[in-house]
Amino acid sequence: MAINQPDAQNNFETTVLSELRQINQRLDQLKSNLEKVEYKFDTYQKASDSMVRLATTIIVAAATVAVLPSALRGISPLINALVTGVGSGS
């Protein structure tokens, strides 16, 4: 029976080493997958930031186009009075 103990020990070590290699391979795969997910998330984040900036620019431009003519119509008499008042005072 003493002869079988070294064989059993070798089989155990071989099994443990084999399992550790498989675990190491799985960890490498997980690391690779995590890097891909991080890249995708980073790309998504940059794209969403760009879309927010674009939407904000469009909203500001549309508001300017909608409000500016009305504001200029309301302010134009004041501007005319200032210009003609300055011109007649000299």
Buried (B, 14 or more C-beta within 10 A) or exposed (E): EEEEEEEEEEEEEEEEEEEEEEEEEEEEEEEEEEEEEEEEEEEEEEEEEEEEEEEEEEEEEEEEEEEEEEEEEEEEEEEEEEEEEEEEEE
